[in-house]
């Protein structure tokens, strides 16, 4: 007989499995690339966030190796003890220049950056106004900050404005949004949110994890795409493990913002710094992303090609202009079955199901990289076209 706690876990696991929401990691052999070996099987992957194809770039790897010889592996301590190396300081300076901000501050992960920002900036009488489809790290950050939280309808700046007006000006207010939403690939209405924030004396924070490196002529992300200044978006968070192909995250903004985070952000103060080799590798990938604009051009061409193909197949998709291209199938069972059928044909496309996305919107989440080719995209489209009717017939209860 199981103990009560163990029985509860057993029931939760069984329920997740029965609902078609079971998750398990896969094991990748070798470097990140479209052609991969996963769990011993060769596949063509359409699921990586390596948008510019830099994760396995030999120049980035060489920068990391050189830094390993100089700094060793571990940072050894938090930034504020003695874990902050010259490589970290130089990367922060590069990120500040890249984003057009006065300063930047490194965090070990994007999750920690978001938690650290909201915890440091807001108290229990302050208010966060945030998009209801924000990334889980932002939703968790507002809860853990202990502040008042108001969620507006997805992509609805008028609703956000109404919530701002209702919150009152006597305490600090922060509008928080993804720049590019990770499940639909759509862009936040940043210009309208920036106007609302300035009109009501609030700040706007943008998590641009999926926009930086991809959007804008220089890869400056959502803010560059919409031509928004640092004054209009005072708090910018970006991750380094997506378009830049390394790991970690940063927050960029004014000197006062960064000093505030340095003094009061618990997820910055109380954790070991990222390895200096990662910082050095990121400096190289940031430089490559800036000067090799052909990577963004190729990526956009592939995005357009895939979108046209999905439309020709009559498949529902949000029409994203970013590398995130979901195919909405509705039922979790259908999405799972379709992902498994694609995998059997050597194509790795994950099924995304509730609670990650709302009920009834389970999907295949296709992501593209500049390392893909048109021929590989065509193979994906042709295989989906051939398999989807078969999978629908095989599991009609999931349609």
C-alpha positions in Angstrom: 0.0 0.0 0.0 1.4 3.4 -1.0 1.8 6.2 1.4 -0.6 9.1 0.8 2.0 11.4 -0.7 3.2 8.6 -3.1 -0.3 7.7 -4.0 -1.1 11.3 -4.9 2.0 11.4 -7.2 1.0 8.1 -8.8 -2.5 9.5 -9.5 -1.1 12.7 -11.1 1.3 10.7 -13.3 -1.5 8.4 -14.4 -3.8 11.3 -15.2 -1.1 13.1 -17.3 -0.5 9.9 -19.2 -4.2 9.2 -19.8 -4.7 12.8 -21.1 -2.0 12.5 -23.7 0.2 15.0 -21.9 3.1 12.7 -21.0 6.6 14.3 -21.3 10.0 12.7 -21.5 13.4 14.0 -22.6 15.1 12.8 -25.7 18.9 12.3 -25.9 20.8 14.1 -28.7 24.1 12.7 -30.0 26.5 15.4 -31.3 26.0 19.0 -32.1 22.8 21.0 -32.6 21.9 21.0 -36.4 18.8 20.1 -38.5 20.2 16.6 -39.2 20.5 15.0 -35.8 20.7 11.6 -34.1 18.1 11.4 -31.3 17.7 8.3 -29.1 19.8 6.5 -31.7 17.6 7.5 -34.6 18.6 9.9 -37.4 16.1 12.6 -37.8 15.5 15.9 -39.5 14.6 18.3 -36.6 12.2 21.2 -36.8 12.1 22.0 -33.0 15.3 23.9 -32.1 15.5 27.5 -31.1 18.9 27.8 -32.8 17.4 30.3 -35.2 20.6 31.6 -36.8 22.5 28.3 -36.9 25.2 29.5 -34.5 25.0 26.8 -31.8 27.5 24.6 -33.6 29.4 27.3 -35.4 33.2 26.5 -35.2 34.1 30.1 -34.6 31.9 30.2 -31.5 33.3 26.9 -30.3 36.8 28.1 -30.8 36.1 31.2 -28.7 34.8 28.9 -25.9 37.9 26.7 -26.1 40.3 29.6 -25.9 38.4 30.9 -22.8 38.5 27.4 -21.2 42.3 27.4 -21.5 42.4 30.9 -19.9 39.6 30.7 -17.3 39.0 27.0 -16.7 35.5 25.6 -16.5 33.5 26.9 -13.5 33.2 30.5 -12.5 33.6 29.4 -8.9 31.4 32.0 -7.2 28.7 34.5 -7.7 29.3 37.7 -9.7 29.5 39.8 -6.6 32.1 37.6 -4.9 34.8 36.7 -7.4 33.0 34.9 -10.2 32.8 38.0 -12.5 35.6 37.7 -15.1 36.8 40.0 -17.8 34.8 37.9 -20.2 31.6 38.6 -18.4 32.3 42.3 -18.2 33.1 42.5 -21.9 29.9 40.6 -22.8 27.8 43.0 -20.7 29.4 45.9 -22.5 28.7 44.3 -25.9 25.1 43.6 -25.0 24.5 47.1 -23.8 25.8 48.5 -27.1 23.9 45.9 -29.2 20.6 46.8 -27.5 21.2 50.5 -27.4 21.0 50.6 -23.6 23.4 52.2 -21.0 24.1 48.9 -19.2 23.4 45.2 -19.2 23.5 42.5 -16.5 24.0 38.8 -17.0 21.9 36.1 -15.5 22.3 32.3 -15.6 18.9 31.7 -17.3 16.0 33.6 -18.7 13.8 32.2 -16.0 16.1 33.6 -13.3 16.3 37.0 -15.1 12.5 37.4 -15.2 12.1 36.3 -11.5 14.9 38.6 -10.5 13.6 41.7 -12.3 10.1 41.6 -10.9 11.2 40.6 -7.4 13.7 43.5 -7.3 11.4 46.2 -8.9 8.0 45.5 -7.3 6.5 45.2 -3.8 3.2 44.0 -2.6 1.4 47.3 -3.2 2.7 47.5 -6.8 1.0 46.2 -9.9 2.0 44.0 -12.9 -0.2 44.3 -15.9 0.7 41.3 -18.2 -0.4 39.4 -21.2 -2.3 36.3 -20.3 -0.2 34.2 -22.7 3.1 35.4 -21.4 5.9 32.8 -20.9 5.6 30.7 -17.7 8.6 32.4 -16.2 6.9 35.8 -16.4 3.7 34.4 -14.9 5.6 32.8 -12.1 7.7 36.0 -11.6 4.6 38.1 -10.9 3.3 35.6 -8.4 6.6 35.2 -6.6 7.1 39.0 -6.4 4.0 39.2 -4.2 2.7 42.2 -6.2 -0.8 42.7 -7.5 -1.2 41.0 -10.9 -3.7 41.9 -13.6 -3.7 39.9 -16.8 -5.1 41.4 -20.0 -6.5 39.6 -23.0 -3.8 38.3 -25.4 -2.4 41.1 -27.6 -5.1 43.6 -26.4 -3.5 46.9 -25.6 -6.9 48.5 -24.9 -7.6 46.0 -22.2 -4.1 46.6 -20.8 -4.8 50.3 -20.7 -8.0 49.8 -18.9 -6.3 47.7 -16.3 -3.6 50.3 -15.9 -6.3 53.0 -15.4 -8.0 50.9 -12.8 -4.8 50.2 -10.8 -4.3 53.8 -9.7 -1.0 55.8 -9.9 0.0 55.8 -6.3 2.3 52.8 -6.6 4.7 51.5 -9.3 3.1 49.7 -12.3 4.9 47.6 -14.8 3.5 46.3 -18.1 5.1 42.9 -18.9 5.0 41.1 -22.2 6.8 38.7 -24.4 8.1 40.4 -27.5 7.5 37.2 -29.6 5.2 34.6 -28.0 6.8 31.2 -27.9 3.8 29.1 -28.8 2.2 31.1 -31.6 5.2 33.1 -32.8 3.1 36.3 -32.9 4.4 39.7 -31.9 3.2 41.7 -29.0 1.6 45.1 -29.9 4.6 46.9 -28.4 4.0 50.4 -29.8 0.5 50.6 -28.3 1.7 49.2 -25.0 4.6 51.7 -24.9 2.1 54.6 -25.4 -0.1 53.2 -22.6 2.8 52.9 -20.3 4.1 56.4 -20.9 0.6 57.9 -20.7 0.0 56.4 -17.3 3.5 56.7 -15.7 4.2 53.0 -15.9 7.2 51.1 -17.3 7.2 48.5 -20.1 9.2 45.3 -19.8 9.8 43.1 -22.8 11.0 39.5 -22.7 12.5 39.3 -26.2 13.9 35.8 -25.9 12.5 34.8 -29.4 13.0 38.1 -31.1 16.6 39.1 -30.5 18.9 38.1 -33.3 15.9 37.4 -35.6 13.9 40.5 -36.0 15.1 43.9 -37.2 17.8 44.9 -39.7 20.6 44.3 -37.2 18.9 41.6 -35.3 17.9 44.0 -32.5 14.7 42.1 -32.0 11.1 43.3 -31.4 12.2 46.8 -30.2 14.2 47.4 -33.4 11.4 45.9 -35.5 9.0 48.4 -34.1 11.6 51.2 -33.9 11.1 51.6 -30.1 13.7 53.4 -28.0 15.2 52.5 -24.7 13.0 55.2 -23.1 9.9 53.5 -24.5 11.0 50.0 -23.4 13.0 50.7 -20.2 13.4 47.0 -19.2 14.6 44.6 -21.9 15.3 40.9 -21.1 17.0 38.6 -23.7 18.2 35.1 -23.7 21.5 33.8 -25.2 20.5 30.2 -25.8 18.3 30.8 -28.8 19.4 32.9 -31.8 22.9 33.4 -30.3 23.4 29.7 -29.8 25.0 29.7 -26.3 23.4 29.9 -22.8 22.3 32.3 -20.2 20.4 35.6 -20.3 20.7 39.3 -19.6 18.7 42.4 -18.7 19.5 45.7 -20.4 18.4 49.2 -19.4 19.5 52.4 -17.7 22.4 52.6 -15.2 19.8 53.0 -12.4 17.9 49.9 -13.4 21.0 47.8 -13.6 22.3 49.1 -10.3 19.0 48.3 -8.7 19.1 44.7 -10.0 22.7 44.3 -8.9 21.8 45.4 -5.4 18.4 43.7 -4.9 17.8 40.9 -7.4 18.1 37.7 -5.5 18.5 35.5 -8.6 21.6 37.5 -9.5 23.1 37.9 -6.0 22.6 34.3 -4.8 23.8 32.2 -7.7 27.1 31.2 -9.3 28.0 33.1 -12.4 27.8 31.4 -15.8 31.2 29.9 -17.0 33.5 32.5 -18.5 33.8 30.3 -21.6 30.1 30.8 -22.3 30.5 34.5 -22.0 33.4 34.5 -24.4 31.6 32.3 -26.9 28.5 34.6 -26.7 30.7 37.6 -27.6 31.7 35.8 -30.7 28.2 34.7 -31.7 26.9 38.2 -31.0 29.5 39.6 -33.4 28.7 37.0 -36.1 24.9 37.7 -35.8 25.6 41.4 -36.2 27.7 41.2 -39.3 26.2 38.2 -41.1 22.8 39.6 -42.0 22.4 36.8 -44.6 21.4 34.5 -41.8 18.3 36.6 -41.1 17.6 36.9 -44.8 17.8 33.1 -45.3 15.7 32.5 -42.3 13.0 34.9 -43.5 13.0 33.2 -46.9 12.4 29.8 -45.3 9.7 31.2 -43.1 7.9 32.6 -46.1 8.3 29.3 -48.0 6.8 27.3 -45.1 3.9 29.7 -44.6 3.0 29.5 -48.2 3.2 25.7 -48.1 1.0 25.4 -45.0 -1.6 27.7 -46.6 -1.6 25.6 -49.8 -2.3 22.5 -47.7 -5.3 24.2 -46.0 -3.8 23.9 -42.5 -4.7 26.4 -39.8 -1.7 28.4 -38.6 -1.5 31.9 -37.1 0.5 33.4 -39.9 3.5 34.2 -37.8 6.4 36.1 -39.4 8.9 34.6 -36.9 10.7 31.2 -37.0 7.9 29.8 -34.7 5.3 28.3 -37.0 2.5 26.3 -35.2 0.1 24.1 -37.0 -3.1 24.0 -34.8 -4.7 20.6 -34.7 -7.0 21.0 -31.7 -7.0 17.8 -29.7 -4.1 16.6 -27.7 -4.4 13.1 -28.9 -4.3 14.1 -32.6 -1.3 16.3 -32.1 0.5 13.5 -30.2 -0.3 10.9 -32.8 0.8 13.2 -35.6 4.1 14.0 -34.0 4.7 10.2 -33.5 3.8 9.5 -37.1 6.3 12.2 -38.3 9.0 10.8 -36.1 8.5 7.3 -37.6 9.3 9.0 -41.0 12.4 10.7 -39.5 11.0 14.1 -38.8 11.2 15.5 -35.3 8.3 18.0 -34.7 7.0 18.3 -31.1 3.4 18.2 -30.1 2.5 21.0 -27.8 -0.5 20.3 -25.6 -2.3 21.8 -22.6 -1.5 23.1 -20.1 1.4 24.7 -22.1 -1.3 26.0 -24.6 -5.0 26.6 -24.0 -7.5 23.7 -24.2 -8.5 22.9 -27.8 -5.3 24.4 -29.3 -2.9 21.5 -29.2 -0.5 21.8 -32.1 2.6 20.8 -33.9 5.2 23.5 -33.1 7.5 23.9 -36.1 10.6 26.0 -35.6 13.0 27.0 -38.4 16.7 27.7 -38.5 18.9 29.5 -41.0 20.7 26.1 -41.2 17.6 24.5 -42.8 17.2 24.2 -46.6 14.2 24.7 -48.8 14.4 21.0 -49.7 14.1 20.1 -46.0 11.1 22.3 -45.6 9.5 20.7 -48.7 10.1 17.3 -47.2 8.3 18.4 -44.1 5.3 19.8 -46.0 5.0 16.7 -48.2 5.1 14.4 -45.2 2.5 16.3 -43.3 0.2 16.4 -46.3 0.5 12.6 -46.7 0.2 11.6 -43.1 -2.4 13.9 -41.6 -5.4 12.3 -43.3 -4.2 8.9 -42.2 -3.7 10.0 -38.6 -7.1 11.6 -38.5 -8.8 8.4 -39.7 -6.9 6.4 -37.2 -7.9 8.4 -34.2 -11.3 10.0 -35.0 -12.1 10.4 -31.3 -9.2 12.9 -31.1 -10.4 15.2 -33.9 
